[in-house]
Amino acid sequence: MSKSLQLVKILTAFATVTLTLTQVACSPSNSGGTTTGNPLVADTSVSGAAAGAVGGALSGSSANSVVVQSEARPVNLKIFSSVTAQSTTCPTYASAGANCSATGSSMWLTYNSCQYPNSAATYTGVQAFFMSSGSASCGTFPHPGANGTLYRQYVTAAGSTTPSSLLRQDAAGTDLTIDNHTTNLSNFDSAMLTTITNGGYGVSVSFNSNSARDSLTFGHRINTAGAFDQTIYGSLTISESSSSSTSRSVSGSVKVYHNILRVIGTSTFTNVVHNNTCCLPVSGTITTTFSAGNNVQPTNFGNNYVGKTETLTLTGCGTGTLQNYDGTLQNVTLNRCF
């Protein structure tokens, strides 16, 4: 069996497994389908990965937002809410006790194989919030104030500033790693990616004089061994009227390194809108154009992508229509937000 055919079978199997786990949660009607008869499938596209990274960056930088790390559509899950933590519930900025700690302008949340309500997935790792100014305190969202910057990063331990990773394990035991620390985020082309904070990656969100977010920079590698491996990196502009806005739009382009196919996607955001009730974008379009790397050639299957374009049209919270590089059309569910 050729390596190309093996890769196709691995990607197809991964999409099938993911669909089985997430279709009910992500599709209110469970109807699926497009005008061409394609069924509803779980999204594994480059455009969808970019959407998940931006969604996590926005939802993780406001106390008003709902965010579910690497999860399917959030179903009333307020990570940054004042709900009393249970023994199996992941901590929030409002949590008391050992799983939330703060000192100076920094805060750490520790995840010990914890779960969010209504989720079968577990999370292990430490998330840190670093503010450019202000004092952090568990019970208050870490907002740096007007003209400030908020950094969000996975680190080795509470109290640490050493970048690390977060591990998500789904109900089937499949691991997804969100990497903020490896050199150049292990992108296949060995492209130089400027670090964001503490010599590593993560998210940087800037606030303007009205305390509204106006730009973000992020870098993550998301990886499920043998099935999914993408490095997402770039900066985007945010249009938000105030810190209390109920929605915001994102524009600009970012790079996504498809480390399995060894191709680079340039994902352009057009009128992509986020609100406070969904971690993922709810409308707009993300168009990704594929090219070969500068240092490493695409795989045989990756060559099929070079010079082609895919378009993800967002139709609601966690749903969209994907026109693939080969022109085929699918209704998809987006199941990662980090």
C-alpha positions as CSV (number, residue, x, y, z in Angstrom):
1,M,0.0,0.0,0.0
2,S,1.4,3.4,-0.9
3,K,2.1,6.1,1.7
4,S,-0.4,8.4,0.1
5,L,-3.2,5.8,0.3
6,Q,-2.2,5.0,4.0
7,L,-2.5,8.8,4.8
8,V,-5.9,9.1,3.2
9,K,-7.2,6.1,5.2
10,I,-5.8,7.5,8.5
11,L,-7.4,10.9,7.9
12,T,-10.7,9.3,6.9
13,A,-10.8,7.1,9.9
14,F,-10.0,10.1,12.2
15,A,-12.9,12.1,10.7
16,T,-15.2,9.2,11.1
17,V,-14.3,8.6,14.8
18,T,-14.6,12.4,15.6
19,L,-18.0,12.5,13.9
20,T,-19.3,9.6,16.0
21,L,-18.2,11.4,19.2
22,T,-19.4,14.9,18.4
23,Q,-22.3,14.9,15.9
24,V,-25.1,14.8,18.5
25,A,-23.5,17.5,20.6
26,C,-22.8,19.8,17.6
27,S,-25.8,19.4,15.4
28,P,-29.1,20.6,17.0
29,S,-31.2,19.1,14.2
30,N,-28.8,16.2,13.4
31,S,-30.0,16.7,9.8
32,G,-26.7,17.3,8.1
33,G,-26.5,17.3,4.3
34,T,-25.9,19.9,1.6
35,T,-27.6,20.5,-1.7
36,T,-25.3,17.8,-3.1
37,G,-26.3,15.3,-0.5
38,N,-23.1,15.3,1.5
39,P,-23.6,14.3,5.2
40,L,-22.7,16.3,8.2
41,V,-19.0,15.6,9.2
42,A,-16.7,16.8,11.9
43,D,-14.3,19.5,10.6
44,T,-10.6,18.8,10.3
45,S,-9.8,21.6,7.9
46,V,-7.0,24.1,8.1
47,S,-9.7,26.9,8.1
48,G,-11.5,25.3,11.0
49,A,-8.2,25.0,13.0
50,A,-7.7,28.7,12.5
51,A,-11.2,29.4,13.6
52,G,-10.7,27.4,16.8
53,A,-7.5,29.2,17.6
54,V,-9.0,32.6,17.2
55,G,-12.2,31.6,19.1
56,G,-10.1,30.4,22.1
57,A,-8.1,33.6,22.1
58,L,-11.1,35.8,22.1
59,S,-13.2,33.8,24.6
60,G,-10.2,33.4,26.9
61,S,-9.6,37.1,27.1
62,S,-12.9,38.3,28.4
63,A,-15.0,37.6,31.5
64,N,-18.1,38.0,29.4
65,S,-17.4,35.2,27.0
66,V,-18.1,31.5,27.0
67,V,-15.1,29.2,26.2
68,V,-14.7,25.5,26.1
69,Q,-11.1,24.5,25.4
70,S,-10.8,22.1,22.5
71,E,-14.5,21.2,22.9
72,A,-17.4,21.0,20.5
73,R,-20.0,23.7,20.6
74,P,-20.3,25.1,24.1
75,V,-23.6,24.3,25.7
76,N,-24.0,26.9,28.4
77,L,-20.6,26.1,29.7
78,K,-19.1,29.2,31.3
79,I,-15.5,28.5,32.2
80,F,-15.2,32.0,33.5
81,S,-18.3,32.0,35.6
82,S,-18.8,32.1,39.4
83,V,-20.3,28.6,39.5
84,T,-19.1,26.7,42.6
85,A,-16.4,24.2,41.6
86,Q,-17.1,20.5,42.1
87,S,-14.4,17.8,42.6
88,T,-14.4,16.9,38.9
89,T,-15.0,20.4,37.5
90,C,-12.2,22.3,36.0
91,P,-11.2,25.5,37.8
92,T,-12.1,29.0,36.7
93,Y,-10.7,32.5,37.5
94,A,-13.5,32.6,40.2
95,S,-12.4,29.3,41.8
96,A,-11.0,29.3,45.3
97,G,-8.5,26.8,46.7
98,A,-5.4,25.2,45.3
99,N,-6.5,25.0,41.6
100,C,-6.5,28.8,41.2
101,S,-3.5,30.9,42.4
102,A,-2.4,34.4,41.8
103,T,0.5,36.7,42.6
104,G,1.4,40.1,41.3
105,S,-0.1,40.5,37.8
106,S,-0.2,36.7,37.1
107,M,-2.8,34.0,37.7
108,W,-2.6,30.2,37.2
109,L,-5.4,27.6,36.8
110,T,-4.5,24.0,37.3
111,Y,-6.3,21.2,35.5
112,N,-6.0,17.7,37.1
113,S,-7.8,15.4,34.7
114,C,-10.9,17.6,35.2
115,Q,-14.1,17.9,33.3
116,Y,-16.4,20.8,32.4
117,P,-20.1,20.2,33.0
118,N,-21.8,18.1,30.3
119,S,-18.4,17.2,28.8
120,A,-16.9,13.7,28.7
121,A,-13.4,15.0,27.9
122,T,-10.8,15.6,30.6
123,Y,-8.0,18.2,30.8
124,T,-4.6,18.1,32.3
125,G,-2.1,21.0,32.5
126,V,-1.7,24.5,33.8
127,Q,-3.0,27.7,32.1
128,A,-1.4,31.0,33.1
129,F,-2.7,34.6,32.6
130,F,0.0,37.3,32.6
131,M,-1.1,41.0,32.6
132,S,1.1,43.9,31.5
133,S,-0.3,45.8,34.5
134,G,-2.7,45.4,37.4
135,S,-3.0,43.0,40.2
136,A,-4.4,39.5,39.6
137,S,-6.8,37.9,42.2
138,C,-8.8,34.6,42.1
139,G,-12.4,35.7,41.8
140,T,-11.7,38.6,39.4
141,F,-11.0,38.1,35.7
142,P,-7.4,39.2,34.9
143,H,-8.0,42.4,32.9
144,P,-4.9,44.5,32.2
145,G,-7.0,47.7,31.7
146,A,-6.9,50.3,29.0
147,N,-3.9,50.1,26.6
148,G,-2.8,46.9,28.3
149,T,-1.9,43.4,27.1
150,L,-3.1,40.0,28.4
151,Y,-1.1,36.9,27.7
152,R,-2.5,33.4,28.0
153,Q,-0.1,30.5,28.0
154,Y,0.1,26.8,29.1
155,V,3.0,26.4,31.5
156,T,4.7,23.6,33.5
157,A,3.2,24.4,36.9
158,A,1.3,26.9,39.0
159,G,3.6,29.8,39.8
160,S,5.8,29.0,36.7
161,T,6.6,31.0,33.6
162,T,8.0,28.1,31.7
163,P,5.9,27.4,28.6
164,S,4.4,23.9,28.3
165,S,1.3,22.1,26.9
166,L,-2.3,21.2,27.8
167,L,-3.6,17.7,27.3
168,R,-7.2,17.0,26.4
169,Q,-8.4,13.4,26.4
170,D,-11.8,12.5,24.9
171,A,-14.2,9.7,26.1
172,A,-12.5,7.2,23.7
173,G,-9.1,7.9,25.2
174,T,-7.8,9.9,22.3
175,D,-5.3,12.6,23.3
176,L,-5.1,16.1,21.8
177,T,-2.1,18.1,22.8
178,I,-2.1,21.9,22.6
179,D,1.6,22.9,22.5
180,N,2.9,26.3,23.5
181,H,6.6,25.5,24.0
182,T,8.5,23.6,21.3
183,T,10.9,25.5,19.1
184,N,9.0,27.1,16.2
185,L,6.0,25.0,17.3
186,S,7.5,22.0,15.4
187,N,6.2,23.4,12.1
188,F,7.3,21.0,9.3
189,D,9.1,23.7,7.3
190,S,11.3,24.9,10.2
191,A,10.0,28.4,9.7
192,M,11.1,30.9,12.3
193,L,8.2,31.8,14.5
194,T,8.8,34.7,16.9
195,T,8.0,33.8,20.5
196,I,5.0,35.6,22.1
197,T,5.9,35.6,25.9
198,N,8.3,33.8,28.2
199,G,10.3,32.5,25.3
200,G,7.3,30.4,24.1
201,Y,3.9,30.8,22.5
202,G,0.2,31.1,23.4
203,V,-2.0,34.2,23.0
204,S,-1.4,37.9,23.3
205,V,-4.4,40.2,23.3
206,S,-4.1,44.0,23.2
207,F,-6.6,46.5,24.6
208,N,-7.1,50.0,23.3
209,S,-7.8,53.2,25.3
210,N,-11.5,52.2,25.7
211,S,-10.5,48.8,27.2
212,A,-11.8,47.1,24.1
213,R,-9.7,44.4,22.3
214,D,-8.1,45.6,19.1
215,S,-5.6,42.9,18.1
216,L,-4.4,39.5,18.9
217,T,-1.3,37.4,18.2
218,F,-1.3,33.6,18.8
219,G,0.7,30.5,18.3
220,H,-0.3,26.9,19.0
221,R,0.5,23.5,17.7
222,I,-2.4,21.1,18.0
223,N,-1.6,17.4,17.6
224,T,-3.3,14.0,17.8
225,A,-0.6,11.5,17.1
226,G,-0.9,10.0,13.6
227,A,-4.2,11.8,12.8
228,F,-4.1,15.6,13.2
229,D,-1.1,17.9,13.4
230,Q,-1.2,21.6,12.6
231,T,0.8,24.6,13.7
232,I,-1.2,27.9,13.7
233,Y,0.5,31.2,14.0
234,G,-0.3,34.9,13.2
235,S,-1.9,38.2,14.1
236,L,-5.4,39.6,13.5
237,T,-7.3,42.8,13.9
238,I,-10.3,42.9,16.2
239,S,-13.2,45.4,15.8
240,E,-15.0,45.8,19.2
241,S,-16.8,48.9,20.3
242,S,-16.2,48.5,24.1
243,S,-15.1,46.0,26.7
244,S,-18.8,45.2,27.3
245,S,-19.6,44.5,23.7
246,T,-21.8,41.5,23.0
247,S,-20.1,40.8,19.6
248,R,-16.9,41.6,17.7
249,S,-15.5,40.9,14.2
250,V,-12.0,39.7,13.2
251,S,-10.1,40.4,10.0
252,G,-6.7,39.6,8.6
253,S,-4.7,36.5,7.6
254,V,-2.7,33.8,9.6
255,K,-0.5,30.9,8.7
256,V,-1.4,27.2,9.3
257,Y,1.3,24.6,8.8
258,H,-0.2,21.3,7.9
259,N,2.5,19.1,9.4
260,I,1.1,15.8,8.0
261,L,0.6,16.9,4.4
262,R,3.5,19.4,4.6
263,V,1.7,22.3,3.0
264,I,1.1,25.8,4.3
265,G,-2.3,27.4,4.4
266,T,-2.8,31.1,4.5
267,S,-6.2,31.6,6.1
268,T,-7.9,35.0,5.5
269,F,-10.8,36.1,7.8
270,T,-13.6,38.1,6.2
271,N,-16.4,39.5,8.4
272,V,-15.8,36.7,10.9
273,V,-18.1,37.5,13.9
274,H,-17.8,36.2,17.5
275,N,-20.2,36.7,20.3
276,N,-20.3,36.1,24.1
277,T,-22.3,32.9,23.9
278,C,-20.1,30.7,21.7
279,C,-16.4,30.0,21.8
280,L,-16.3,29.5,18.0
281,P,-17.2,32.2,15.4
282,V,-20.9,32.4,14.4
283,S,-20.7,34.0,11.0
284,G,-18.4,35.1,8.3
285,T,-15.9,33.4,5.9
286,I,-12.4,31.9,6.3
287,T,-10.7,31.3,3.0
288,T,-7.4,29.3,3.0
289,T,-5.0,29.2,0.0
290,F,-2.4,26.4,0.0
291,S,1.2,26.6,-0.9
292,A,4.4,24.5,-0.7
293,G,6.9,25.3,2.1
294,N,10.2,27.1,1.5
295,N,12.3,24.3,2.9
296,V,10.4,21.0,2.8
297,Q,8.5,19.6,-0.2
298,P,4.8,18.5,0.3
299,T,3.9,14.8,0.5
300,N,2.5,13.2,-2.6
301,F,-1.0,13.8,-1.3
302,G,-0.1,17.3,-0.1
303,N,0.8,18.2,-3.7
304,N,-2.9,18.0,-4.5
305,Y,-3.5,21.0,-2.3
306,V,-0.8,23.3,-3.6
307,G,-2.3,26.3,-5.5
308,K,-5.8,25.3,-4.4
309,T,-8.2,27.0,-2.0
310,E,-10.7,25.9,0.6
311,T,-13.5,28.1,2.0
312,L,-15.3,27.7,5.3
313,T,-18.6,29.6,5.5
314,L,-19.7,29.9,9.2
315,T,-23.4,29.3,9.6
316,G,-23.9,29.3,13.4
317,C,-22.2,28.3,16.7
318,G,-20.0,25.4,15.8
319,T,-21.4,24.8,12.3
320,G,-20.4,25.7,8.8
321,T,-20.2,24.8,5.1
322,L,-16.8,23.8,3.8
323,Q,-15.9,23.9,0.2
324,N,-12.8,21.7,0.0
325,Y,-9.7,22.2,-2.1
326,D,-11.1,19.8,-4.7
327,G,-14.5,21.6,-5.0
328,T,-16.5,19.2,-3.0
329,L,-19.0,20.7,-0.5
330,Q,-19.7,19.5,3.1
331,N,-21.7,20.6,6.1
332,V,-19.3,20.5,9.0
333,T,-19.3,20.8,12.8
334,L,-16.3,22.6,14.3
335,N,-15.2,20.8,17.4
336,R,-12.1,22.5,18.7
337,C,-11.7,25.9,20.4
338,F,-8.5,26.5,22.2
